[in-house]
Amino acid sequence: MDALSRGGVGRLPSSQRLLQAESLSLFAEAVHLVLSGWTALRLAVHNEWGGGNSRQKYEQLVQDLVSWFISSNAPIHIDELEMMLDEKMVLCFNTEIEDGSVEEVAEQLMTIHEDCLEGNYDSVSKLRKPCKEWLQTFQSKELIDRNADGSSDEEYEPALDDELDPLQDEPGDVGRWPVIFAG
């Protein structure tokens, strides 16, 4: 389908448009946020299914995906992205995904890429919101816990390591994952 038949009169296909500096930065952040919210990948990194350097493999995956999107001279096809994600999960994290999440992640990345090309950053903002809410909830919970120990509100200042990293457990938590029962 060409740009004219999609209603984009005069628009270049996404493969011929380039992300501007601001868009590129936001797109890279969005790729990180999407991947860090992918349960299968989170489990693979957290449990080091790809070995002791699983975190570095995750970071490399983010870079590889961003590079793939920005360096493609040919039209970008979702099935190629799905294949790439599937291969990376198997090769880097020894994880085969059969729950349909590869397709969901690929679709989300394609949508965000197209939005960033158009200068629309709403999808990036939507990804940020749950992360900010999580951080606020955690900090509120920690403040309550600290007050229960006899400390006051004035004393509390979040430590630098309280910054949000969606791939990590809550700061100070060690391995608390929800138990999911198959039924």
Protein Blocks (a to p, Z undefined) as FASTA:
>chain_A
ZZklnopghiacfklpccdfklmmmmmmmmmmmmmmmmklmmmmmnomnojklmmmmmmm
mmmmmmmmmmpmbdcdfklmmmmmmmmmmmmnopacfehpmmmmmmmmmmmmmmmmnopa
klmmmmmmmmmmmmmmmmmmmmmmmmmnopafklpccdfklpccfkbccehiahiacddd
dZZ
